Amino acid sequence: MLRKWVGARCGGGFLYLWVRETTSELSEHWHLAFHLPRGKRKAIASYLSDLLGEPVDHTPRTKAQGRTEGEVACSVWGSWHLAKDTHPERSGFYLAAYLGKGEPSERMFRGNMVPNTRKLVRGQAFGGRERSGRYDAPQGQIRGTIALKKRFDIARPLKQAMKARQSGDLSDMRG
């Protein structure tokens, strides 16, 4: 339903990433990242309010109440909120890292723990370039099977663009 709403109002394809996460405090919840033009923020908050049956809170939350960086809308009971990427110059790199925060910074290899080099954002202690251990700390487990089904997904057009970029064939990518 969200794909149809965004597609009808914003044109183009609906490019998104989502991940299921569980934490002891919040139980299971989802993170969904997608592009939305600035002028559509109030409209999508209203749409989510109608869709999920929880009104928009018109009083911004404080940090002590759980406000996150870049938060632009929240529901009255705090079951959902919308936030913008506060660092668009990073081209979504840290946004993707945030979505994958349950990915461990170390993995088992031949009986030894080694840095997980497939996790791009890691602290220096794990062979990464980040000074802070923020992305290394356990922040919640990503739910899903070993085969990664129902754990996360990426929009088909985004997958195609990523594959084209990896193979060096940029002719199929549309700007």
VOBA-599216 format. One record per residue: residue in one letter; x, y, z of N, C-alpha, C, O in turn. Coordinates in steps of 0.001 Angstrom, whole numbers, padded with zeros to 6 digits, always signed. Layout:
% VOBA-599216
AXYZXYZXYZXYZ ...
% end
This chain:
% VOBA-599216
M+000827-001193+000000+000000+000000+000000+000875+001262+000000+000568+002250-000667 L+001951+001202+000752+002859+002348+000799+003516+002563-000569+003671+003700-001015 R+003899+001470-001229+004494+001563-002560+003546+002272-003521+003966+003142-004283 K+002270+001900-003486+001292+002518-004376+001101+003994-004047+000998+004825-004949 W+001053+004324-002746+000859+005710-002327+002028+006568-002796+001817+007626-003389 V+003247+006131-002540+004426+006904-002932+004514+006992-004455+004781+008068-004991 G+004294+005881-005160+004354+005882-006618+003367+006840-007251+003697+007524-008220 A+002154+006897-006709+001119+007764-007271+001397+009243-007013+001021+010088-007826 R+002035+009564-005918+002238+010962-005543+003618+011526-005867+003796+012740-005963 C+004573+010650-006031+005950+011123-006202+006548+010755-007544+007652+011196-007863 G+005848+009957-008340+006364+009548-009634+007576+008637-009500+008161+008523-008423 G+007940+008003-010575+009101+007118-010553+008827+005857-009769+007695+005600-009360 G+009858+005080-009563+009715+003829-008820+009823+004047-007319+010303+005083-006859 F+009379+003078-006586+009469+003110-005124+010695+002296-004733+010647+001066-004720 L+011787+002972-004415+013033+002316-004044+013129+002302-002527+013033+003346-001883 Y+013317+001125-001961+013307+001011-000510+014232-000096-000025+014643-000968-000791 L+014547-000042+001254+015234-001096+001995+014427-001289+003267+013945-000312+003841 W+014267-002530+003724+013628-002748+005023+014319-003887+005748+014937-004757+005135 V+014201-003861+007080+014795-004899+007907+013923-005095+009152+013390-004134+009706 R+013787-006350+009579+013078-006684+010822+014103-006797+011937+015135-007448+011771 E+013829-006174+013063+014756-006195+014192+014000-006516+015477+012839-006136+015632 T+014653-007209+016387+014067-007442+017705+015042-006963+018772+016250-007180+018679 T+014497-006317+019772+015277-005917+020941+014465-006273+022174+013250-006458+022091 S+015122-006367+023302+014408-006721+024530+013424-005629+024927+012360-005926+025470 E+013767-004358+024661+012884-003255+025058+011692-003063+024116+010570-002835+024569 L+011936-003156+022815+010905-002811+021839+010241-004006+021175+009343-003832+020351 S+010661-005207+021515+010159-006401+020856+010483-006302+019366+011515-005740+019000 E+009628-006832+018507+009913-006790+017077+009438-005479+016484+008351-004997+016801 H+010263-004908+015622+009873-003713+014884+010605-003705+013546+011565-004449+013346 W+010145-002867+012650+010717-002785+011312+011329-001414+011095+010867-000409+011634 H+012388-001403+010286+012986-000164+009797+012783-000178+008284+013055-001183+007628 L+012314+000916+007741+012063+001026+006312+012684+002337+005838+012387+003396+006391 A+013532+002277+004834+014163+003478+004275+013730+003632+002824+013782+002683+002041 F+013303+004842+002479+012911+005125+001102+013012+006618+000851+013044+007416+001788 H+013061+006989-000424+013151+008402-000801+011753+009003-000859+010822+008407-001400 L+011631+010192-000289+010367+010923-000322+010693+012402-000460+011475+012929+000332 P+010121+013084-001438+010379+014523-001567+009950+015280-000308+008985+014903+000357 R+010672+016344+000004+010440+017126+001222+008971+017566+001373+008436+017523+002481 G+008338+017971+000323+006973+018471+000386+005914+017422+000714+004746+017770+000893 K+006286+016175+000795+005331+015091+001036+005348+014572+002479+004631+013620+002786 R+006139+015164+003362+006286+014633+004723+004982+014659+005522+004622+013665+006153 K+004280+015782+005498+003013+015862+006248+001974+014910+005664+001208+014285+006398 A+001957+014809+004346+000979+013940+003684+001226+012475+004034+000275+011734+004283 I+002493+012047+004058+002750+010638+004371+002497+010356+005847+002067+009258+006199 A+002758+011328+006713+002449+011133+008131+000942+010947+008311+000507+010093+009084 S+000153+011741+007603-001302+011616+007662-001751+010266+007107-002634+009621+007672 Y-001137+009838+005989-001471+008551+005393-001144+007406+006353-001965+006510+006546 L+000048+007429+006958+000413+006384+007916-000530+006375+009112-000879+005312+009625 S-000937+007548+009551-001884+007649+010651-003186+006921+010311-003704+006153+011120 D-003703+007169+009116-004939+006506+008678-004722+004998+008493-005547+004184+008908 L-003603+004645+007866-003307+003249+007560-003131+002417+008835-003630+001296+008920 L-002427+002962+009815-002108+002214+011029-003077+002475+012188-002983+001828+013232 G-003995+003409+012008-004992+003678+013039-004434+004337+014290-004976+004174+015382 E-003353+005078+014125-002759+005778+015261-002475+007222+014854-001685+007460+013941 P-003113+008195+015524-002988+009595+015105-001563+010144+015213-000750+009680+016013 V-001297+011143+014383-000013+011842+014413+000038+012700+015673-000945+013355+016019 D+001177+012698+016357+001390+013575+017504+001929+014892+016959+003021+014928+016392 H+001177+015967+017127+001569+017257+016564+002536+018010+017465+002982+019103+017117 T+002866+017434+018624+003859+018016+019510+005148+017199+019365+005168+016016+019706 P+006219+017814+018867+007461+017044+018686+007956+016444+020005+007880+017081+021056 R+008463+015214+019933+009006+014555+021118+010356+015170+021483+011041+015749+020640 T+010716+015033+022740+012045+015437+023186+012970+014227+023071+012511+013103+022865 K+014250+014459+023204+015212+013361+023161+014925+012368+024291+015047+011158+024097 A+014544+012872+025470+014221+012003+026611+012988+011137+026337+012845+010058+026912 Q+012114+011604+025471+010908+010843+025115+011164+009860+023972+010258+009139+023556 G+012387+009833+023472+012730+008883+022418+012892+009473+021041+013012+008733+020065 R+012900+010794+020934+013083+011424+019621+014415+010980+019021+015444+010994+019696 T+014387+010587+017750+015600+010162+017070+016133+011284+016194+015422+012243+015892 E+017380+011156+015793+017999+012156+014928+017225+012247+013622+016986+011234+012965 G+016836+013453+013249+016132+013668+011988+014633+013398+012026+013978+013450+010985 E+014081+013114+013191+012657+012777+013280+011792+013944+012801+011976+015081+013236 V+010851+013653+011904+009962+014683+011369+008499+014439+011747+007688+015359+011649 A+008145+013238+012173+006777+012936+012592+006784+011697+013475+007651+010830+013368 C+005782+011645+014355+005658+010519+015275+004181+010320+015601+003393+011265+015544 S+003814+009100+015939+002432+008836+016332+002242+009170+017809+003210+009246+018566 V+001006+009366+018206+000674+009725+019589+001201+008702+020579+001715+009075+021634 W+001083+007415+020260+001504+006367+021192+002923+005877+020929+003401+004964+021603 G+003599+006479+019951+004990+006149+019684+005221+004842+018951+006341+004330+018950 S+004194+004293+018329+004351+003025+017614+005061+003185+016275+005638+002225+015765 W+005028+004374+015704+005729+004629+014448+006259+006049+014460+005723+006932+015130 H+007317+006242+013706+007830+007594+013505+008546+007675+012166+008972+006663+011609 L+008671+008885+011664+009355+009150+010403+010567+010028+010688+010489+010974+011472 A+011671+009712+010054+012871+010525+010199+013512+010713+008832+013401+009857+007954 K+014175+011832+008668+014887+012102+007417+016360+011783+007612+016866+011753+008735 D+017033+011547+006501+018481+011330+006527+019120+012688+006781+018967+013607+005977 T+019826+012818+007878+020417+014106+008244+021764+014342+007580+022357+015408+007746 H+022256+013361+006832+023534+013502+006142+023424+013014+004702+024054+012018+004347 P+022633+013696+003857+022462+013214+002482+023764+013209+001677+023875+012502+000676 E+024740+013993+002114+026026+014012+001406+026760+012674+001501+027695+012425+000740 R+026345+011820+002426+026970+010507+002580+026334+009453+001669+026686+008275+001737 S+025410+009874+000830+024761+009009-000171+024120+007760+000429+024126+006704-000203 G+023576+007863+001618+022867+006745+002231+023750+005685+002851+023238+004672+003329 F+025061+005880+002861+025990+004879+003386+025706+004557+004851+025602+003388+005224 Y+025581+005593+005680+025340+005362+007099+023885+004980+007370+023594+004308+008360 L+022987+005399+006508+021597+004976+006632+021508+003460+006441+020814+002776+007194 A+022198+002946+005451+022237+001496+005225+022904+000797+006407+022475-000283+006811 A+023952+001410+006964+024627+000829+008128+023680+000790+009322+023692-000163+010100 Y+022863+001824+009463+021893+001849+010556+020878+000724+010391+020528+000051+011360 L+020410+000524+009174+019447-000543+008928+020039-001914+009219+019321-002812+009660 G+021324-002091+008983+021980-003375+009202+022711-003462+010523+023647-004250+010660 K+022303-002669+011497+023057-002580+012750+023108-003876+013543+023959-004012+014422 G+022241-004818+013270+022299-006094+013971+023339-007041+013384+023584-008118+013928 E+023946-006637+012278+024985-007460+011660+026216-007454+012567+026714-006382+012911 P+026715-008620+012958+027850-008646+013877+029134-008117+013235+029362-008300+012039 S+029969-007458+014045+031236-006921+013555+032315-007996+013500+033365-007796+012890 E+032055-009141+014140+032970-010270+014080+032189-011494+013617+030978-011588+013820 R+032900-012430+012993+032275-013673+012567+033233-014821+012866+034437-014616+013023 M+032693-016009+012942+033510-017190+013206+034121-017683+011897+033408-017861+010910 F+035433-017905+011881+036127-018442+010717+037158-019445+011210+038102-019096+011919 R+036954-020707+010816+037844-021796+011210+038093-021825+012723+039219-022000+013187 G+037009-021648+013465+037081-021742+014914+037557-020490+015625+037645-020479+016853 N+037868-019435+014884+038334-018185+015496+037413-017043+015106+036842-017030+014016 M+037279-016085+016011+036522-014882+015697+037427-013950+014890+038552-013662+015297 V+036929-013485+013749+037682-012567+012894+036776-011385+012538+035553-011506+012607 P+037368-010231+012155+036525-009104+011741+035619-009488+010567+036063-010153+009632 N+034377-009076+010617+033420-009335+009547+033640-008293+008456+033062-007208+008512 T+034459-008607+007479+034814-007635+006446+033654-007315+005503+033723-006341+004754 R+032599-008115+005528+031425-007812+004696+030560-006716+005308+029708-006138+004633 K+030782-006436+006581+030090-005317+007226+030952-004086+006991+032042-003978+007553 L+030482-003164+006172+031306-002048+005720+031599-001013+006799+032656-000384+006770 V+030687-000822+007749+030893+000187+008780+031187-000516+010098+030288-001031+010761 R+032477-000526+010464+032920-001162+011707+033887-000224+012403+034505+000630+011766 G+034017-000386+013719+034997+000375+014472+036402-000128+014192+036581-001211+013634 Q+037392+000653+014577+038787+000305+014304+039192-001019+014951+040005-001756+014392 A+038637-001326+016119+038980-002586+016795+038620-003803+015946+039169-004885+016150 F+037700-003631+014995+037270-004733+014143+037750-004544+012713+037178-005113+011784 G+038798-003748+012532+039369-003558+011206+038674-002518+010362+038961-002390+009172 G+037759-001770+010962+037038-000740+010223+037697+000621+010360+038730+000767+011013 R+037079+001618+009728+037668+002954+009727+037035+003895+010758+037520+005010+010954 E+035960+003456+011416+035272+004319+012374+036001+004360+013710+036376+003315+014242 R+036206+005559+014258+036853+005688+015566+035936+005204+016680+036390+004622+017665 S+034662+005447+016516+033680+005064+017532+033289+003602+017375+033294+003066+016267 G+032955+002968+018474+032475+001594+018429+030970+001524+018264+030372+000466+018458 R+030353+002640+017906+028897+002731+017808+028281+001647+016927+027238+001089+017268 Y+028916+001349+015807+028345+000375+014884+028763-001051+015227+028325-002000+014577 D+029612-001207+016250+030051-002530+016679+029205-003061+017828+029088-004273+018008 A+028620-002164+018598+027858-002561+019779+026602-003310+019374+025943-002926+018407 P+026254-004378+020097+024999-005084+019794+023822-004137+020022+023657-003599+021116 Q+023011-003937+018992+021896-003003+019093+020555-003663+018831+019538-002974+018741 G+020530-004932+018712+019295-005634+018385+019604-006715+017371+020528-006573+016570 Q+018863-007758+017400+019074-008856+016468+018163-008685+015267+016986-008356+015410 I+018715-008910+014078+017909-008874+012870+017200-010215+012776+017842-011265+012804 R+015881-010183+012665+015086-011421+012628+015100-012026+011248+015229-011319+010249 G+014969-013332+011194+014848-014016+009916+015585-015337+009951+016254-015655+010934 T+015468-016104+008890+016084-017420+008824+017559-017305+008475+018041-016228+008125 I+018268-018412+008570+019685-018442+008213+019880-018036+006759+020879-017408+006410 A+018928-018396+005920+019006-018048+004501+018605-016594+004261+018490-016163+003114 L+018391-015837+005339+018074-014410+005295+016675-014099+004764+016375-012941+004473 K+015816-015111+004634+014462-014856+004158+013660-014168+005250+013786-014490+006432 K+012854-013238+004844+011974-012472+005732+012757-011677+006775+012188-011238+007775 R+014043-011491+006549+014875-010720+007461+015023-009288+006955+014977-008335+007733 F+015199-009154+005651+015300-007842+005028+014975-007990+003552+014920-009105+003033 D+014762-006881+002884+014537-006913+001449+014891-005561+000862+014994-004558+001568 I+015074-005563-000443+015428-004377-001204+014527-004347-002425+014243-005397-003001 A+014076-003186-002830+013220-003046-004014+013910-003624-005244+015119-003465-005413 R+013143-004297-006104+013703-004928-007302+014511-003965-008175+015623-004309-008574 P+013991-002766-008486+014784-001852-009320+016118-001470-008664+017114-001265-009357 L+016136-001375-007345+017367-001059-006638+018349-002227-006716+019552-002019-006872 K+017837-003454-006607+018687-004644-006764+019315-004674-008153+020503-004960-008302 Q+018499-004373-009177+018997-004385-010553+020084-003338-010742+021094-003596-011397 A+019878-002160-010171+020881-001094-010285+022167-001483-009575+023261-001208-010068 M+022037-002127-008411+023218-002560-007666+023994-003620-008450+025222-003564-008525 K+023280-004580-009030+023943-005629-009824+024646-005023-011035+025767-005415-011360 A+023995-004068-011706+024601-003412-012864+025859-002659-012449+026864-002678-013161 R+025803-002010-011323+026968-001259-010837+028121-002197-010493+029276-001904-010802 Q+027809-003329-009854+028835-004288-009488+029489-004907-010711+030690-005176-010702 S+028712-005138-011767+029269-005753-012973+029909-004725-013896+030523-005085-014900 G+029767-003441-013558+030378-002386-014374+029503-001960-015530+029897-001094-016311 D+028307-002554-015660+027387-002206-016738+026465-001102-016247+025427-001380-015646 L+026828+000129-016495+026026+001251-016028+025007+001716-017060+024244+002644-016789 S+024974+001098-018233+024044+001516-019283+022598+001250-018889+021689+001921-019378 D+022374+000250-017986+021006-000093-017585+020486+000788-016457+019297+000751-016138 M+021369+001580-015849+020948+002416-014714+020310+003686-015245+020849+004343-016136 R+019188+004013-014703+018472+005224-015100+018649+006264-014010+018452+005960-012834 G+019018+007483-014374+019293+008555-013415+018087+009055-012793+018151+009960-011961 
% end
